[in-house]
Amino acid sequence: MKAKESSQIKKVLIAVPVYQNCEPDTFKSIYDLIIPQGVETAVQFFTGYTVTQARNKAAQFSLDKGFDYTLFVDGDIVLPNSLLERLISLDVEIATGWYVKKIPGLQDNITEIYVMAFDGKNMKNVPESEVPQNAVLPLGACGFGCALVKNSIFPLVNDGLYFEYIERKDKTIMSEDIYFCNKVRAILPEAKLAVDTGLRCGHIGKIAF
């Protein structure tokens, strides 16, 4: 998975956190990604007791090995083949495609893209019916099932952990990817997060999503 040589090669680590296994369709979609000119990729699987541990391992590995970007791909996400080239072209700190959560029985599927509320503090999931077609939109946060991160932001937000899973006293939770996005926005107000809504990913479950 190497592009033609260039004087300024961008190195992308495709990091797959694996709790149980990587779905065959996920692996094939990674293999089928279009690699833009001037980009070189490598694929690495990361295991841990939790996905949070795996993501932290991936971030540190990517930094230590001198990669410029980390593309996080969950082991049950199926990527469109244009995802990498389109996310790199956005040139933002965190870029993502989108997919729906595995919550059966809802009238409207809930996505893993989050927008800021009017108060500028709280966020809400965007339901699938409200996702516009083929648009690039700013985000408050996103799930990391198919997220591209500029590695330059990792050292700036490292307070011992990049990702952390938070369970509050009221039993509400903040997943590790939302935690990371919140930390990036708090420490780097100028950072940009964006979704390309033309990149609709599959999310493999026991039912079709």
N, C-alpha and C positions, 0 to 999 in steps of 0.2 A: 504494500500500500504506500508507494512513494511517488511523488510528483517528479517532474523533470527538475534537474538541478537548477538552483537559482542563487544569485549572490546574497540574497536575504531570505533564507528558508525560514518559514514559520513552523515550529514543531508543536504538534498537537498530541497530547496523550488522551487516548480514549479509555476512560477508567470505568470499569464495570464492577460495582459492589455486588458481591454474590453472597446471599444468605443460605440458599439451598442449591440452586443451579441456574444456569443461563439457558433460557428457552432457545431451541434451534432457530426459530424465526428471528429472534433478536440477534443472534450471532450472524445469521445470513445478511440481515439488514446492515450490520456494521461492515461486513465484508463488501457489500454492494455500494457503500457510500461513494459518491463522486468526490475525488480529492482535487481541490483547486490547484492550479499552477502555483508553484512556489510554496507548497505546503507538504510537510512530511508527517506521517502519523505512525503511532505505535499503539497497540492494544495491550492492556494489562488488567488482570482480574484481581480484586481485593476482597479478602474475607475478613470476618470479625464476628464477635459475639452479636453485634448489632450493626445495622446499616450506618449508624453514626460513626462507629469505629472504622468501618471500611472507608467512609468518605474522608475521614481525617487522615488515614493512611495514604489514600490516593493523592490528596492535596500535598502532603509532605513529600511523597515520592516524586510527584510531578515537578515540584520546586527543586528537589535535590538533583534530579536528572537534567535540569536545564530546559524543560519544555516552556513554551510561550503561552499555551492554552491547555486547559483540561476540559474535555468533553465528557461529562458524566452521563452514563447510559445505564438505566436500571435493567436487570436481567429479564424483565417481562415486558419491555417496551420495544415496539417495532418501528424503526425509523424510515421516513421517506429518503430516497437516495440523494436528494439535493440538500439535506439538512445541514451538513457541515459547511458547504460552500456558502449557503445563504446566511447562516449564523455568523460566520467570519465576516461576511460583507457588511453586517450591521455595525461593526466596530464599536461595540459597547462593552461595559465591564461584565455584564451577565446577559446572555441571550438564550432564548429558548424557543422550541416549538411548543405544542400543547397536546394534551390527552385528557381523557376523562378518568375520574376516580372509579375504582371497582366497588361501587355501591349499588347493588341491584334493587330494582323496584321503584326507583325515583321517576317522576313524570318528566323531569328534565335532568339530564346528566350533568354532574358538577365537574368542572375542570380543575386542574392544578395550576391555574393562573389566577393571580390576586391583584386587584386594583385598590387604590387608596380611596377611602370614604371622604366625604366632604370635609370632615374635621381634620383631615391631613394626618391622622394618627392610626385609626383602625383600618382594617382591610377586609375585603369580602371575596369569596370565590366567585368566578364568573361562570354562570350556567352555560351549557353548550349552545342553547338557543340565542344567547346574546353575543356570541363570538362572531365578529364580522369576518367576511371572506377576504383573504389575501391583503391583509393590512399589517403594518408594523406599528405596535402600540406600546407606550410606556407602561411599566408595571411597578407595583409595590413589592411583589415577591413572586416566586414560582416554585413548583416542585422541581426536583433535580433529576427526574427521569430521563430528560434529554436536554441538559443545560450546558452551555459553553461558557467557561469562566476565563477571563484574562488572568494569568498567573501573577501579574504584577500587583494585584490587590491582596493576595494571600498574606504577604509579610506585613501589610498595613493593618490587617484586622486580626492578627494572631495574638491572642492573649493567653496562650497555652493550648487552646483548642480553636479550630476553625469552625467546627460543627458541634452543636450540642442539642440534645433532646430535652425539652423542659416539660415537666408535669407540675402544674400549679396546685395550690391548696384546694381550689374550687373544682378540681378534677379535669379542668380543661388542659389541653396540651399545646405545645408549640413544637412542630417537627423540626428536625435538624436543618433542613433546607430553608425553611422560613426563618429560623433563627439566624442562619448565615446571611440571608438577604437583608434582614433587619439590621444586623450588625454592620454590613457594608453601607447601608443608607445612613446609619447614625454616625459612623466614623468618616465616611467619604460622601458628604452631601452632594458633591458634584458627580458622583457615579451614576451611570445610566443602566437601567434594566429594561429589556424590551422583549416582546414576543412577536414572532412572525406567524400570523394566524394561517398562512398558507401551508404551514408545516404541521399537519394533523397526524399524530403518531398513533399506532395501535397500542392497546394495553391488554395483554393476554390474561384472561381469567377463565373461570368455569362457564361463563356466558359470554356472548359476543358484545363488545362495547363499540 
